[in-house]
């Protein structure tokens, strides 16, 4: 059965084997002339078919390596080595099968992600009054926000939801790469793609299918599978030199020996399979390995850029810091109540996507304050939010925004890792809400690793005020700080940065333009920042900055493997061609030996699936506790 499937998938291989068998039989029964005509006719047809494909590639701007194979087939036919010409055909046709086999092996982790994509959900609907709910199997795309879902033991969570049942364990390895199950309690969010433990649980859907975590990962994976740009570029870089050297060696052998057979004997060892197959296999392996580590790279082109990164820029809030600011104090001005200031600010911040806005809302809810709806609201990116609530004009944001509206703004004195949101009500300065957002524990180690591994320029690009930004920068080991930036200013800085390529790491909606402008945009996507994830070329699925190091390490290892595989193939081919110039390698033997060269390069390319791991323990610690790097960190919105 497998043989039949293989024959249908690769018909040229089957036909070539059949023709080769017929030619050999004709040769054995003293009908060599008939065998030569059969071989010549078949190879000629194959040459025409290959030539058409090569011309199409040239019209697309890709320099084809098939010219070597075409010349080798013509040469072997011309000197009467028709069996060798059939072996060259078989080798080229078999190259596709080898590439498919190695490609499936290389991208098995990507395929596993796609194969496990949830397709249906058990939605609970109210019964007929008997006291129990009915279970209705529903396509996952039809699940609505608010639906109650039953997830049975060992089933995949179909959409993002909030757990309604008691605590249960979930396997999130396909999302985060973490092999140990995690425990979620009542009210905790559970992401789609997680595998339920040993007990059935109920959840309430909080996102529809297309907005849920696993489905977004699947979309990214499909995009990454479709990209083969760096493979073409790598092959094109070597195509012309390799072709010229191969033909030159073959022509030299012919001239020195005076025997045209020598030309064919040399050229059959110059087939381009190492360039055409090894590189794509390596890149697929790198994409697969990155996905397994919780890092989605949107195509092979990204791997090459990641591998060559020489400058890195980081956003501050939610990227270098933990992104979960906690309330420290509400400093209300005379004439204002602290709870009222916090309630108005939190009500306005319902209309902001900034990380600190979430901290202010959580602080108000923890104090039992009821948030109010706004009659109108608008957000000024990176500055703050303006809203009308209960007839009052409420503004929450940076001190510069409040100072532009009031005359009595007082700047707050803050401690290390503290930030402030300033509040104005009806044109009067109402007070300051102080929050603390500590640097990520792994941030300093990540910065140190980048500097130690060839990333010569590391900077912070943030909309925060300079004192806050500089304090966090000192704690994580960044010397170059660009603060109080608007999104267009971030884009301009990222465009002007040298040396290149430059990598930008961010997490918020306002980071999307600069992520798109950088050579490599890295989105911290664990919290579902869809706009940032769409703009970025790399999406980190785990809430850890250490994955930036994984991305660079995997990219560099993959590119190194791809280039090494190409050079192994070229070195072996050139070495064998030089030996063949002496005439000791017959054309048939040379064609068979070249198959071994192809196999060796493909096996080496599969090394992209493995490689040295970064010391996670090293990246799990930071030096933020050191007194010499702790500094004041004033206001921020």
N, C-alpha and C positions, 0 to 999 in steps of 0.2 A: 504493500500500500504506500509506504514511504517512497519507494522507487517511482511509482506512478505519479505521486504528487511532485516529486523532484523533476521528473521528465516534463510535466506540464508547466512547471515554473521556469525551467531552463531548457527550452526545446533545442537551442543551438548545441548544447552539450551532447544531448542524445543523438542528434542528427550527425554531429561530427564524429562521435564514437562509432556510429553505424557506418559512415563513409570510410573511416579509417579501417574498420574490420573488413569491409568489402575490398579495399585496396590491398590489404595484406593478403587476403585470400587469393585475389587475382595474381598477386606477385608470386605466391607459392605454387600456383598452377601454371606457371610460365606464361601468364598473360599480363606481363608487366606494362606493356604499352597501353592496354585497356585501363589498367590501374592508374597509370599516369594521367590519362585523359579524364578519368573520373575525379581524381584529386585536383587536377588543374581547373576543371570546370567549377567544382565546389568552392575551392579557395578563391577563384576569380569573383564568384558571386559574393563571397564574404568580404573581399576587398572593396567591391563597389558599395556594399551596405555600410561598411566601416567608414569609407570615404565620405559618404553622404552625412553621416553623423558628425564627422570631423569638421566638415564645411559648416554645418549648422552651429557648432560650438564656436568656430571662428567668427561667424556672423554675430554671435552674442558677445564677442570680445574676449573669448577664452582661447588661449593658445593650446591646441590639442597635442597631446603626446602620442596619439595614435599614429602619427606619421612614421614613427620608428617601426611599429608593428607592421604597417602597410609596406614599408620598404623591405622589411625582413621577409614578408611573405612573397613579395615580388622577386626578391633576390633568390630565395630558396627554389621557387618554381623555375627561375631562369637558369639555374645551374643543375636542374634535375633532381634536387633534394625535395621531392614532393611529399614524402612521409614527414620530413621535418616541417614542411609548410603546414601540414594538417595538425601537427603537434602545437605549432604556434597558434593556430586557430583555436584548438582545444584549450590552450593556456589562457588566451584572452577571454573565451567564453566562460571558462572555469573561474576566472578572476572575479566575475560578477557574483558567482555562487559563494566564493570565499569571502567577498566583501559583505554579502548578506548575512552569512553565518557569523562572521566576526562582529558585524554591526549589531545583530540581535544579542550576542553575548555582551557587547559593550554597553548597550542601552537597556539592559534587563531591568535595572532599577527604575528607569523612566517608564518602561512598559508596565511595570508592576503598579506604578501610581495610576496610570490610565485604566488598567484592568480593574482596579478596585474602586473606581468611581461609583458612588451610590446611584442607584437607578429608581428605587421606590422607597416609600416610607409607610409605616403603619400609623395612620392618623386615627385618633380616638374621637368618635362622634357620640353625642348624647343618645342614650338608648330610648326604649319605649316606656320608661317609667319603672322598669323592673329593678332599678338600682345599680345597673352596670352600664358601662359604655361599650359601644360597638367598635370593632377594629375594622378600618377600611384601608386596604392597600391602595396607595395613591402614587402616581408618578412623581418623582422628587421635584420636577419642575412645577408641579401644581400645588405644592405645599405653600400655605400663606403664613405670613407673620401672625403669631398668636395661636396657631394650631397646636394642639397637644398631641405629642407623638409618643408612641411606645417603641422602645428599643430593646429587643430581646437579647439574651446572653450571646456574646460573641458576634453580634451584628455590628455593622458599620453605622455610625451616627450619620444620618442623611443630610441634615442642615444644621447650621449653628443654632444653638438653643440654650436655654437656662434650665438647669436640673430642678425638677419638682420633687423627685423622690429623695430618700435619705442618701447619705454618702455612698458612692460607688467608685470602683477603680476603672480606669480607661487606659488602653494602649495607644499612645500618641506618637509611636515611633515613625509612622509614615508622614507625620507633620513636622516633627522636630528632630528626628534622628535619635531621640532618647529611648533607650531600650527598656528602661524600668517603667512599669505602670504608674500612673499618677492618680491620686484620690481627689475626687470632686465632691463637694457637699451641696446641700440644698441651696439654691440661689446662685451657684457658681455657673459660669458659662462653659459649655462643652462645644468644641469645634467639630464641624463635619469632617469625616475621615478618621476620627478616633474610633477605636474598637471597644465596644462595651465589655465589661468583665463577666462575672458569673451570675449576675442577677438582672432581671428585667427592670428597666427604669422608665420613668415618664419625664418628658421634656416639653418645654414650650418654645416653639420656633421664634427666633428673634431676627432672622434674616431669611430671605427667599434663597432658592438654590443658587442662582447665578452670583449672588453676593456673598455666599458662604465660603469659608476658608478653603476647603478641599477643592471645590469647583474652580476657585481662582487659581489654585496651584495647578490643576489640570490644564487650564487655559495657558498658563505660562509654560508648562511642559510641552504642550503641542506647538507653541510658538518656537521653543528652543529646538524641537525636532526638525522643524522646517528649514532651519538656517544651515547652509553649507558654505557660506561665503569664504571663511578662512581657508577651507580645504582647497577651493579653487585658487585662491591667491598663493598659497604655499606651492601648489603644483605649478602654477604659472611662473613662479620665481625660478624654478629649477628646469622648466621645460626646454627652453631654448639652449642653455649651456649644455645640458645633458644630451640633447639631440645632436648638437654640433660636435661634441666630443665623440659620441658613439659613431657617427658617420665618418668622422675624420679617422678614427682608429680602423674602421672597416676598410676605408679607401686606402689607407697606408698599408694594411696587410695585403690588399690586392696588388698594389704597385710593387711592393717588395718581393712578393712571391710570383707575380705574373699569373696567378691562378684566381679567376673570378669566384671560385667556390669558397676561397678564404674570406671574401667579402660577406657571403651569407653566413659562414660559420661564426664570424665575429658578431654580426648584427642580431642573430637569434638570441644572444645573451644580453641584448640591450632593451628588452621589453620594459614598458613603463609601469608595470603593476605596483612596485613599491611606492611610487609617487601617487598613483591613482587610488590605492586602497589603504595603505598604512596610515596616511594622514587622517582621512575621515574616520577610520576605526579609533584612532587615538582621541580625536575630539569627541566622538560619541561616548567613549569611556569616561572622559573628563566630565561631560554633562551629567552622566549617570552617577558618577561618584559624588559630584556636588549636590545633586538632588537627594542622595542618601544622607548627606551631611546636613540637610536642611537649608541648602542654598540653591536657588533656582537661577540659572544663567540663561538668558533669552537668546540662545543660539551659539554656535561655535565661534562666530566673529567676536563675541564678548570675551571668550576665553583668551584669545590672543591679546586683546587690549588689557585685560586684567593682568596677564602675565608680564606685561611691559610697563605697568604703572610706575611712575617716578615722582608724582606729587599726589598728596591726599588732602582733602578738605572735609571738615566735619561741621554739621549743625550742632547746636548745643543741647537745647531742651529735647529730651526723649531720645537723643542719640548718644551724646557723651554723658548725659545725666539719665537717671532712671525713668524720668517721665511720669512719675506718680507723686506730684507735690502734695505735701501734707500741711495743713493749717498750723501756723505757729502763733499768730496773734491777729486781732482786729483792732487797729488803732483809730478809733473814731474821734473826729474833731468835736469841739464843744458845740452843743446843740444837736448832735446826732447820737442815736443809740447804736451800739456795736452790732446787735443782732439785726437791726433794721438796715444798717449799711451792708452787712453780709448778705441779707436776704435780697436786697435790691441788686447787689452785684451778681449774685448767683442767678437771679432771674434774668438779668441781661446776658449773662454768660451762657445761657441756654442756646443762644444764637451764635456762639463762637465755636470754632473747631480747634482752638489752641489748647495745648496740653494743660496750661495753668487754669484754663476755664473749667476743665474737668475737675481739678483739685478744689476750686472754689465751690462748684456745685456739690461735690461730695461733702465738703465741710459744712455747708448749710443743711444738707439732709441729715448729717450726723447730729446736728443740734436740734433736729425736729422742726426746722423751718419749712414752711410751705412755699414753694416757688410760684411766682405769678406769671401769667401770660403777658406778653408785650403787645401794645397796640401797633407798634412798628419797631423795627430793629434792622441795623445794618452793621457789618463788620468791616473795619478798615484793616486790610492785611498787615500783620506785624505791628500794628499800632494799638488796636483795641476795638471795643464794640460800643455802639451808641444805640440806646433804646428808649422808648417811652413806655413807662410802666405805671399804671394807676394814675395817669395824668402827670407823672413826674419824668423829667428828662434825666436819664441815668447814663453816665459815661464811665466805662471801666477800661483802663489800659495803662500805657506807659506814662511816666511823669511828663514827658514833652507834650503828649496829647492833652493831658489835664491842664498843664500850664498854659496851653493855647486857649483854654476856655475859661479859666479862673485866674484871679490875681493873688490868691492866698495859699497856693500850693506849697506844702512843706515837704522837702525830701526826707525820707526815712533813713535812719541809721540801722544797718542790718549786719547780721553775723555771717560767718562762712556758710556757703551753700544756700543762703536765703535769697529769696526774690520777693518782689512786691508788686501788687496791682493797685493802682491809684484809682480812687472813686470820686466822681463829682455828681452832685444831685442838684438839678435846677440852677446850674451855673455856679454852685458853691462847692468848694473843696470839702468832701465829706469824710475822708480818712484814707487809710492804707490797710490793705489786707496782706499780711506777711505769710509767705509759705516757704517751705524748705524742700529743695529738690537736689538730692545728693548725687555726685558723680557715680557712674556705674563702677562697681568694684574692679572690673576687668579693664577699664578704660586706659589706665596708665600703662599696663602691660601690653595692650594692643599698640599704643603709640610707640612704645619702646621697640616692639617687634618690627614695626614698619621701618623705623629708622635703621635698625640693625640689618635689614634685608633690602637695602637699596632704594627706599623711598626717601629721597633727600629733603623734600619740602613738605611739612605738615602744618596745616593752618586751621583756624576756626572761622567759619562764616556764619554770623548770627544776626538776628534782628534785635537781640537783647542789648541793653545799655552796656557801655564799656566796662564799668567796675565789676558787674556781675560776670560778664564774659571772661574778663581777665582772671578773676578769682578761680573759676572753674578750670580755665586753661592752665593755670599754675598747678592745680591739683592733679591734672592728668598729664602734664608734661609737654604742653603745646606752648611755643614761644611766640608764634605769629597769630595775632588776633585781629579780625576785621569785624567790628561790632556796629550796631544800630543801622543795619543794612535793610533796604527794601528789596523785594524779590528781583527787580531789574538790576540792582547793583550787585546782588549775588551772581546773577548770570554773567554780568560784565567781568567780574573778578575771575569767575571760573573760566571764561573764554580767554582771558589774558594770562593765566597762570603758566609759568614755565618752571622746570622742564615738563614735557608731556610724555605720555598720556597722564591726564589728571583724573583722580577718582573723587567723587563727591558722595558723602554718606549723610543721609537725612531720613526723616520719618514722617513729617507733616505734610498737609495739603499744600502749604505755602512753599515747600521744598521742591515741588514738582517741576517748576521751570528750570531751576539750577541742576536738578538731576538729569533732565533731558539735555541740557547744554554741555554737561561734562562728558569727557570721553567714556568714562565708566560711572554711571549713576547707580548707587547702592541704596535700596530702600529697606529700612527696618520695618518689615511688613507683618510682624507678629500681631500687631494690634489692629490690622485691617485698614491701613491708610491706603485706600484704593487709588487715589490720584497719584500719590507718590509711587506706588507699585507699578502703575501703568506707565509712568514716565521713565522709570529706572530700567537699566539693562540687567541688573542683578537684584533679586529680592531675597532677603533673609527671613526665613520662616520662624526662627527662634528668637526670643527676646534676649539676645546676647550679642554684644559688640565683638566678642571673640570670633564670631562667624565671618567677620571681615578678613581675619587672618586665614581662616580655612579657605575662603574664596581665592585669595591671592596664592596660597600654597598650592591649591589644586590647579589653578590656572597655569602657574609656572611649571609644575610637574608635567601637566598635560602637553604644553607646548614643547617642553624639553624632550618628552617621549616621542612626539610627532616628528620633530626635526631629527632626532637620533635615528628613528626608524627609516626616515628618508635617506639619511647619510649611510646607514648600514646597507640599504638596498643599492645605492649608487656605488659605494665602495666595492661591494661584492661583484656587482655587474661589471664595473670598469676593470677590476682585477681579473675576472674571468675572461673579459674581452682581450686583455693583454696576453693572457695565456693562449687564448684561441688564435691569436695572430701567428703563433708558431705552427698551427695546423694540427695540434695533438688532440683537439676536441672536435669530433665530427658534429655536423649540424643537428642531427637527431639527438645526440647526447647533450649538446648545448641547450636545446629547447627544453629537455627534461630537467637539466640542472637549474635552469632559470625558474622552474616551478618551485624548487627547494628554496631559492632566494626569496621568492614571493612569500612562501610560508614562513620563513624566518622573520621577515619584516612585519608580517601581520601578527605573529605571536609576540614580537617585541612591542608592537603598538598596543596590545591588550594590557600592557603594564600600566597604562593610564588609569585602569580600574583600581589600582592600589598605589601606595606611595607612602612616604614618611608622614606621620601624623604630628600635628602641632601639640606640644605639651599642654593639655587642657588645665592641668593643675597650675601651671605658670600663669595662664590667663585668667584663672579664677581668683587671683589675689591682686591687690593694688597697694600702692603706697600712700593712699589718701590720708592715712592716719599719722603720717609724719608731720611734725610741727613746722618744719621748714617749708612745707608747700601748702599750708592752710592759710587762707587770706580772707579778707572781707569780700562779700559778694552782694552788693546792693541791688536795687530795684530792677524789676523785670515784669513784663506781661507775657 
